[in-house]
Amino acid sequence: MSSSPLDGRKRGRTNATLRQFLDNEASGGLVLMAVAILAIITANSPLAGTYFAALHAYIGPLSLHHWVNDALMAVFFLLVGLEIKREMLDGQLSSWSRRLLPGAAAAGGMMVPAFIYIAFNLEHPVALRGWAIPTATDIAFALGVLSLLGSRVPASLKIFLAALAIIDDLGVVLVIALFYTAELNLYAFGGAAVVAAALALLNWLALTRLSPYLLLGAVLWVLVLMSGIHATLAGVILALTIPLKRTPGTPEPSHAASPLHKLEHALHKPVAFVIVPIFGFANAGVSFAGVTPAVLLEPLTLGVAAGLVFGKLIGVLGSVAVLVKSGFADLPARASWSQTTGVALLCGIGFTMSLFIGLLAFDDPALQDRVKFGILAGSLVAGLGGYIILRLSGRRVARPV
């Protein structure tokens, strides 16, 4: 059955959107690498006192650190929610056959790291609260490393990694909602539920103007913050109510003019090049003053690092191997097992999301520093290991003329 010209144009627009997404994420990952290095240098320089004092300075009701982690990151999670919804309804995850391989890889890549972390910390009840830290994959960092390899990595692997990381983000959102919620304020929670219902009603009425959604989204953020649930989840709730529908009068096969696409397009660059780097600079800074090898070999630090490196590798690659060997799925097109191994290692770069969960899990600055050591060490080993494997196993792919 031949495809129509309209189908061809739609696929072209979808591919262009995906390329733009990958380009933005990869470039943002490179910026994030530079910012993380800058934060570590600052935290170990004569400016360290100013750096830490500024983060704890209050601006209105919240410290600067909380404005970054609770408010700016709500915008990050808004974009994450938009990407999840679009991919599930209109993109690479729009059918069960497309979801199977990255979905299973994401599930394995969350469970195995959690088990490894728990194994390291079984005798340390306080540390067990951080079990979810190594379950996250930082898509910006991982795609940033892939971008350094250029055409040595087939496009199918980049799409596989992006899809896996999006499903992983959905899993992390659920984990935060279920396991990292403070004491619940029922009045604020009830108010948030009413606002969420109002947003759902706007969606049901097919309202395509973004301003009412964003206004109610701001109210929702305040109520979620007051409720004890982490405020960033307001971004995800808002995203799921933004319509993915064409605006009347536009060409029907294209969703490019829908409110979701408009908002997603508007947020991509600010999130990739402003919000995530600010978060990285505010949270990656860890002082090495007084750090001894004993600190680096503590179960908390080792559990995070081993979970990211070995847990992600075993969980992702093992899930892919089971599905491929049993005939339920195929490897991504033109990808070898060694290249898939390299991508599985890159999934161990858990920087942004892992830092975020670590801050939710522990209030003690000493424990937060150990989490940061583990994340930095694990992400560095996973990133370098994945890059080296992909560099050695990849051949340059000729670009289509």
Residue pairs with C-beta under 8 A, 6 or more apart in sequence:
6 253
7 253
9 253
9 254
10 253
10 254
13 254
13 256
14 90
14 91
17 256
17 261
18 91
18 92
18 159
18 162
20 268
21 83
21 162
21 268
22 143
22 158
22 159
22 162
24 268
24 269
24 272
25 139
25 140
25 143
25 144
25 162
25 272
26 140
26 143
26 144
26 146
26 147
27 144
27 147
27 272
27 273
28 140
28 144
28 271
28 272
28 273
28 276
28 277
29 138
29 139
29 140
29 141
29 142
29 143
29 144
29 145
29 147
30 144
30 147
30 148
31 272
31 273
31 277
32 138
32 140
32 141
32 144
32 276
32 277
32 280
32 351
32 352
33 141
33 144
35 277
35 280
35 281
35 284
36 280
36 281
36 284
36 351
36 376
38 281
39 280
39 281
39 282
39 283
39 284
39 285
40 284
40 285
40 286
40 376
42 48
42 51
42 281
42 285
43 51
43 52
43 285
43 286
43 287
44 287
44 288
44 289
48 285
48 287
51 285
52 285
54 64
55 63
55 64
55 65
55 282
56 63
56 64
56 65
57 63
57 64
58 64
59 67
62 70
62 71
64 282
65 282
68 278
68 279
68 282
68 283
69 232
69 279
69 282
69 283
69 356
69 359
70 225
70 230
70 231
70 232
71 221
71 231
72 275
72 278
72 279
73 232
73 235
73 275
73 279
73 356
74 221
74 231
74 232
74 234
74 235
75 235
75 267
75 270
75 271
75 275
76 232
76 235
76 271
76 275
76 276
76 279
76 352
77 173
77 232
77 233
77 234
77 235
77 236
77 239
78 217
78 235
78 236
78 238
78 239
78 263
78 267
79 235
79 239
79 264
79 267
79 268
79 271
80 166
80 169
80 173
80 235
80 236
80 239
81 173
81 235
81 236
81 237
81 238
81 239
81 240
82 239
82 242
82 260
82 263
82 264
82 267
83 166
83 169
83 264
84 166
84 169
84 170
84 236
84 239
85 239
85 240
85 242
85 244
85 260
86 244
86 260
86 261
86 264
87 93
87 94
87 163
87 166
88 94
89 244
90 244
90 255
92 98
92 159
92 162
92 163
93 99
93 102
93 103
93 163
93 166
93 167
98 163
99 163
99 167
100 323
100 328
100 329
101 160
101 320
101 323
101 329
101 332
102 160
102 163
102 164
102 166
102 167
103 167
104 319
104 320
104 322
104 323
104 329
105 160
105 164
105 315
105 316
105 319
105 320
105 344
105 347
106 137
106 164
106 165
106 167
106 168
106 171
106 316
107 167
107 171
107 315
107 319
108 314
108 315
108 316
108 318
108 319
109 135
109 137
109 164
109 168
109 311
109 312
109 315
109 316
109 319
109 344
109 347
110 135
110 168
110 171
110 172
110 315
111 135
111 315
112 311
112 312
112 314
112 315
112 318
113 134
113 135
113 307
113 308
113 311
113 312
113 315
114 131
114 132
114 134
114 135
114 307
114 311
115 311
116 134
116 303
116 306
116 307
116 310
116 311
117 130
117 131
117 133
117 134
117 303
117 304
117 306
117 307
117 311
118 128
118 131
118 303
119 303
120 299
120 300
120 302
120 303
120 306
120 307
121 127
121 128
121 130
121 131
121 299
121 300
121 303
122 128
123 299
124 299
124 300
126 367
127 299
127 300
127 303
127 367
129 361
129 362
130 300
130 303
130 304
130 357
130 358
130 361
130 362
130 367
130 371
132 172
132 175
132 179
132 180
132 357
132 361
133 304
133 307
133 350
133 354
133 357
133 358
133 361
133 371
133 374
133 375
134 303
134 304
134 306
134 307
134 308
134 311
134 312
134 348
134 350
134 354
134 374
134 378
135 168
135 171
135 172
135 175
135 307
135 350
135 357
136 168
136 169
136 172
136 350
136 352
136 353
136 354
136 356
136 357
137 164
137 165
137 168
137 312
137 347
137 348
137 349
137 350
137 353
138 165
138 349
138 350
138 351
138 352
138 353
138 354
138 379
139 161
139 162
139 165
139 166
139 169
140 272
140 276
140 352
141 349
141 351
141 352
141 379
141 383
142 161
142 165
142 346
142 347
142 349
142 383
142 386
143 158
143 161
143 162
145 346
145 349
145 383
145 386
145 387
146 153
146 157
146 158
146 161
146 343
146 346
146 390
148 387
149 387
149 390
149 391
149 394
150 396
151 396
151 397
151 398
151 399
152 390
152 391
152 394
152 395
152 396
152 397
153 339
153 343
153 390
153 394
153 397
154 332
154 333
154 334
154 335
154 339
154 397
155 397
156 332
156 333
156 334
156 335
157 332
157 335
157 339
157 340
157 343
159 332
160 332
160 335
160 343
161 343
161 346
161 347
164 316
164 347
165 347
168 347
169 353
172 353
172 357
173 233
173 236
175 357
176 230
176 232
176 233
176 357
176 360
177 229
177 230
177 233
180 230
180 357
180 360
180 361
181 228
181 229
181 230
182 228
182 229
183 228
184 227
184 228
184 229
185 226
185 227
185 228
188 223
188 224
188 226
188 227
188 228
189 223
189 227
189 228
189 229
191 223
191 227
192 220
192 223
192 224
192 227
192 229
192 234
195 216
195 219
195 220
195 223
196 220
196 237
196 241
198 216
199 213
199 216
199 217
199 220
199 237
199 238
199 241
200 241
202 212
202 213
202 216
202 241
203 241
203 242
203 243
206 243
206 245
207 213
207 243
208 243
208 245
208 247
208 258
208 259
209 259
210 242
210 259
210 262
210 263
213 238
213 241
213 242
213 259
214 238
216 238
217 234
217 235
217 238
220 234
220 237
220 238
221 231
221 234
221 235
223 234
224 230
224 231
224 233
224 234
224 237
225 231
225 234
230 360
232 356
242 259
242 260
242 263
243 258
243 259
243 260
244 255
244 258
244 259
244 260
244 261
245 255
245 258
245 259
246 252
246 254
246 255
246 257
246 258
247 257
247 258
247 259
250 256
250 257
255 261
276 352
279 352
279 355
279 356
280 351
280 352
280 355
283 355
283 356
283 359
283 372
284 351
284 355
284 372
284 376
286 369
286 372
286 373
286 376
287 369
291 373
295 301
295 370
295 373
296 373
296 377
298 370
300 367
300 370
300 371
300 374
301 370
301 371
301 373
301 374
301 377
302 374
303 374
304 354
304 358
304 370
304 371
304 374
304 375
304 378
305 373
305 374
305 375
305 377
305 378
305 381
306 378
307 378
308 348
308 349
308 350
308 354
308 374
308 375
308 378
308 379
308 381
308 382
309 345
309 348
309 378
309 381
309 382
309 385
311 348
312 344
312 345
312 347
312 348
312 350
312 382
313 341
313 344
313 345
313 347
313 348
313 382
316 343
316 344
316 347
317 340
317 341
317 344
320 329
320 331
320 340
320 344
323 329
324 330
324 331
331 337
331 340
332 340
334 397
336 393
338 389
338 392
338 393
339 389
339 390
339 393
339 394
341 389
342 385
342 386
342 387
342 388
342 389
342 390
342 393
342 394
343 386
343 390
344 386
345 382
345 385
345 386
345 389
346 382
346 383
346 386
346 387
346 390
347 382
348 378
348 379
348 381
348 382
348 383
348 386
349 379
349 382
349 383
349 386
350 375
350 378
350 379
351 375
351 379
354 371
354 375
354 379
355 371
355 372
355 375
358 368
358 371
358 372
358 375
359 368
361 371
362 368
362 371
